[in-house]
Amino acid sequence: MTPNSAENDHLPVYESLVRERGDAVAEARQVAEETQHQVTQALNWHGPVQPESAS
């Protein structure tokens, strides 16, 4: 049985950890989406993909 993300959103321990440490799952999801977008552009030859500066 795999945990449902909707179920995890209401767990007090999870909410406490997110407040203390940040939401690593959401951050990883965002980075993965950005990376997927960059890879798609590179594979479709839409110009050079340059890493964004960490501002």
Residue frames relative to the residue before (quaternion, step in Angstrom):
aa qw qx qy qz dx dy dz
M 1.0000 0.0000 0.0000 0.0000 0.00 0.00 0.00
T 0.2302 -0.7757 0.5729 0.1310 3.57 -0.79 0.98
P 0.5038 -0.6567 0.4608 0.3203 3.58 -0.98 0.78
N 0.3843 -0.7028 0.5581 0.2165 3.52 -1.10 0.77
S 0.4800 -0.6882 0.4537 0.3003 3.60 -0.79 0.97
A 0.6032 0.5531 -0.3645 0.4443 3.61 1.08 -0.58
E 0.6346 0.5164 -0.3286 0.4719 3.57 1.08 -0.70
N 0.6692 0.5183 -0.2994 0.4403 3.60 0.96 -0.84
D 0.5856 0.6064 -0.3689 0.3914 3.59 1.12 -0.55
H 0.7447 0.3967 -0.2141 0.4921 3.60 1.15 -0.47
L 0.4802 0.6549 -0.4503 0.3711 3.57 1.21 0.32
P 0.4577 -0.7120 0.4555 0.2758 3.62 -0.63 1.06
V 0.6362 0.5245 -0.3433 0.4498 3.60 0.98 -0.76
Y 0.6515 0.5080 -0.3133 0.4683 3.58 0.93 -0.88
E 0.6572 0.5116 -0.3098 0.4587 3.58 0.90 -0.91
S 0.6407 0.5250 -0.3144 0.4637 3.56 1.02 -0.80
L 0.6618 0.4994 -0.2999 0.4719 3.58 0.95 -0.87
V 0.6289 0.5261 -0.3364 0.4632 3.58 1.00 -0.76
R 0.6524 0.5038 -0.3189 0.4679 3.59 0.95 -0.83
E 0.7125 0.4657 -0.2600 0.4559 3.59 0.93 -0.89
R 0.8366 0.2468 -0.0638 0.4848 3.56 0.79 -1.06
G 0.5304 -0.5957 0.4334 0.4195 3.61 1.19 -0.32
D 0.5003 -0.6591 0.4784 0.2941 3.55 -1.22 0.45
A 0.2203 -0.8204 0.5184 0.0985 3.55 0.10 1.34
V 0.6223 0.5451 -0.3489 0.4402 3.61 1.03 -0.71
A 0.6774 0.4763 -0.2957 0.4763 3.60 0.88 -0.89
E 0.6445 0.5161 -0.3231 0.4624 3.58 1.00 -0.79
A 0.6567 0.5017 -0.3107 0.4696 3.59 0.95 -0.84
R 0.6265 0.5338 -0.3329 0.4602 3.58 1.02 -0.79
Q 0.6618 0.5073 -0.3093 0.4571 3.59 0.93 -0.89
V 0.6615 0.4973 -0.3064 0.4703 3.59 0.91 -0.89
A 0.6425 0.5217 -0.3218 0.4600 3.59 1.00 -0.81
E 0.6518 0.5063 -0.3180 0.4666 3.60 0.96 -0.81
E 0.6546 0.5022 -0.3159 0.4684 3.59 0.96 -0.84
T 0.6513 0.5130 -0.3079 0.4667 3.57 0.98 -0.86
Q 0.6421 0.5187 -0.3231 0.4629 3.57 0.95 -0.85
H 0.6357 0.5236 -0.3248 0.4650 3.59 0.99 -0.80
Q 0.6712 0.4967 -0.2982 0.4625 3.58 0.91 -0.92
V 0.6497 0.5097 -0.3149 0.4679 3.58 0.97 -0.82
T 0.6336 0.5294 -0.3282 0.4589 3.57 0.97 -0.84
Q 0.6569 0.5010 -0.3128 0.4687 3.57 0.93 -0.87
A 0.6646 0.5081 -0.3074 0.4535 3.58 0.92 -0.89
L 0.6974 0.4702 -0.2799 0.4627 3.58 0.91 -0.86
N 0.6891 0.4408 -0.2761 0.5046 3.59 1.19 -0.47
W 0.4243 -0.7398 0.4281 0.2989 3.58 1.34 0.18
H 0.3003 0.7540 -0.5217 0.2630 3.58 0.87 0.99
G 0.7386 -0.3568 0.2161 0.5296 3.55 1.05 0.63
P 0.6775 -0.5024 0.3506 0.4069 3.53 -1.30 0.25
V 0.2981 -0.7239 0.5950 0.1820 3.50 -1.09 0.75
Q 0.0405 -0.7999 0.5987 -0.0044 3.53 -0.64 1.12
P 0.5197 -0.6461 0.4504 0.3310 3.57 -0.91 0.86
E 0.4585 -0.6629 0.5166 0.2890 3.52 -1.08 0.76
S 0.4899 -0.6506 0.4856 0.3176 3.54 -1.05 0.73
A 0.4394 -0.6812 0.5229 0.2637 3.56 -1.09 0.73
S 0.0740 0.8230 -0.5553 0.0946 3.58 0.18 1.28
